Amino acid sequence: MKSIDILIKNGWVLTMAPDNALIETGAVAVSGHSIVEIGPEGELSTRYRASKIIDARGGIIMPGLVNTHTHAAMTCFRGLADDLPLMTWLHDHIFPAEARLTSEVVCQGTRLACAELILSGTTTFCDMYLFEDAVAHAAKEAGIRAVVGEVLYDFPSPNYGPVEEGLKYTETLIRQWQDDPLITIAVEPHSAYLCSPDLLIKAKAIADENGAPMVIHLSESEHEVAQLREKYGRTPAEHLAEIGFLGPKLIADHCVAMTEKDIALLKAFDVKVAHNPESNMKLASGIAPVPEFLSRGITVGIGTDSCASNNNLDLFQEMDTVAKLHKVQTLDPTVMDAPTVVRMATIDGARVLGLEDQIGSLERGKKADIIIIDIRQPHLVPMYNVYSHLVYAVSGHDVVTAIVNGQVLMEDRVLITLDVDTVMEDVNRIAESIVLKAGA
Amino acid sequence: MKSIDILIKNGWVLTMAPDNALIETGAVAVSGHSIVEIGPEGELSTRYRASKIIDARGGIIMPGLVNTHTHAAMTCFRGLADDLPLMTWLHDHIFPAEARLTSEVVCQGTRLACAELILSGTTTFCDMYLFEDAVAHAAKEAGIRAVVGEVLYDFPSPNYGPVEEGLKYTETLIRQWQDDPLITIAVEPHSAYLCSPDLLIKAKAIADENGAPMVIHLSESEHEVAQLREKYGRTPAEHLAEIGFLGPKLIADHCVAMTEKDIALLKAFDVKVAHNPESNMKLASGIAPVPEFLSRGITVGIGTDSCASNNNLDLFQEMDTVAKLHKVQTLDPTVMDAPTVVRMATIDGARVLGLEDQIGSLERGKKADIIIIDIRQPHLVPMYNVYSHLVYAVSGHDVVTAIVNGQVLMEDRVLITLDVDTVMEDVNRIAESIVLKAGA
């Protein structure tokens, strides 16, 4: 028998591998950071002696979810202001709160986000915000996988000051975190409306030079598109194509207000899309034409966007919304079927982030980013179909165990790497100071 | 000091009473089936000596939610068939499964629904299905409040046979359950497309005679409206108005495909509406014009519809969908604000069912239907606004305690009136037999 670190057994193993294997009473063997083997429990139990055995108790063993768009530290602003026109929300509530941000606040807000993400089954997130060095440290400390990048725009930032410094800050992040097993640094200009062509081109050069992914907000609303048309006489996607910004390592967030030509550009340049339906609904931005993206072969992942516009980071709930929203939008109950949506939240999410060789499915040699769902609960009985269950019935609260890179981050709903009471207290203190200052 | 049965203390008391009182560090005193007093904890603690003290630990104490439209026993078909065209779903999957229904299956399916409802904070549901005597018994046994009625249609039923027997069955139910503290019997013809005018008129006569509420599916899709137009030359609402069926004790489920005239009819006759956005999305039926209903002063509650088309009974998740869906539909982030949506799920839901004098808010003299939300969890930190939290961040899993009619049904997530393992096993056995028969 071969010695390994972890054997997860007694569950439905949903691999999300190319063969779509689903093994009833299966097991997953983990050694170090990686998956060693997946198969029937009977076989693996005789083949491996594990330091730790995790009993899935008949639940679902599957790849951890990939949240392709977050502003993690904005957990501090969860529910600070809702049901408001976008500009009132931004200018009267979010921007004033953000003007007081510090590295410490971002770190504590991100820790809370990591707690929420792990507790709801997400094992990788892709973040854009300020003070992203703090985000990277918080994620690393929590043991969660993350793609992080400092937001860049034409005006001065509370973190780095003028944008030239932002580009340098990004290059420093790339150097500091290179070869980190969990953290990938991305280059992240905010959007075509907040970034000059000059900034976008410089950002792209840094990304290309370092082989780094890029993240940008793209066509979140018709208002944004109208703004760009007025400024440049073209849509945001056309504008980015024109200046040579589009490419396969670009992650475009939202993509709500898209023309036929825009969609063709995404496809032609193999741009990846992060779809954030709940945020788009809550801010009344619109509905991204995701069924069309998929029929064109564009890779789409799912994101929650921030807690200020959602107001949670539960990707299982987001999957439910993805499946249902496009059905009613197209008046076709067959679009966005459950297997498609689970793919978007796992292996396709990994593809969006350029991490598909490492994560997104349970396959021999891939990193051990694994979650277990407890299905012995009234709202998960009976189970006719695993995919349907994951999309329409499971919520993040049903995730009992989470493993990232071979490290157990949560077991039986208890977080191991984070002191949850301290994490909550820290952010409650931040919120109190925000309320005090807003009242002053 | 006055002796009472239960004192709930140390929480935010959200009353949903006409004055919208919200008491930080409040308490609720319960004696027998009713609420005796609501106020600051300091005052109530000195005034009452309670047999049982429940510590809300800083959470939210609020009225139990009211689910205005369910087919509870269809928990047995949760995820049986998804992502299919409506007619394939109904004729190839749901109808064959329903043809084999028995009173025992309905009872066991309803018990599972009651478990799920209580666990997610719903304390009253309004049900339409077959073998509703079994539903009433299962609800009563679980201690949950319910409005139930046997579905009536022109063709023979697996329960009562020909529809004349269905009308008699309904009258018997009304007699049997009259004056029950938890169960109200409604008269429930399925819809204008499955019920002849003769049946509808007879049903209405029984309802009027007994002062019973009525429930009907109304304009769930454009397809249904087209069918009615072809048959009668008018919309379902016009048709029902024409035959004298509309009135203030009528609960109309769905109301998705509505004309201006239809909406005016609902208002003129004070018809109540049960809004089921997730089911309408999943079946690609359409989006009910709820903001318009509300602006006209029509009373609207929220429902989940069945587990076959949702696939859960979590009314907190449904609230989130209500708030977000109409924002993106109208492209206005200010519609369906959080307080409005919480009202729909509580006091307005009670109004829909005609139970507003008994439940839907925490007020002295009302029945003690109360839930407690645990907010000491990462995804519920921080809390700036209670209403926003309930709609956009809380899920049913966060409900720790549920009380109906003064009886504690759940404490610290443990169900008291139902043996949850047996309840789950029973429905798993039903599901196995459905799968076997479908495969045979």
Interface residues (C-beta under 8 A of the other chain):
Chain A: T75 C76 R78 G79 L80 A81 D82 D83 L84 P85 L86 W89 L112 A115 E116 L119 S120 E278 N280 M281 K282 L283 A284 S285 G286 I287 N310 N311 N312 L313 D314 Q317 D320 T321 A323 K324 L325 K327 V328 T330 L331 D332 P333 T334 M336 D337 A338 R376 Q377 P378 H379 V381 P382 M383 Y384 N385 S388 H389 Y392 A393 S395 G396 H397 D398 V420 V423 M424 V427 N428 I430 A431 V435
Chain B: T75 C76 R78 G79 L80 A81 D82 D83 L84 P85 L86 W89 L112 A115 E116 L119 S120 E278 N280 M281 K282 L283 A284 S285 G286 I287 N310 N311 N312 L313 D314 Q317 D320 T321 A323 K324 L325 K327 V328 T330 L331 D332 P333 T334 M336 D337 A338 R376 Q377 P378 H379 V381 P382 M383 Y384 N385 S388 H389 Y392 A393 S395 G396 H397 D398 V420 V423 M424 V427 N428 I430 A431 V435
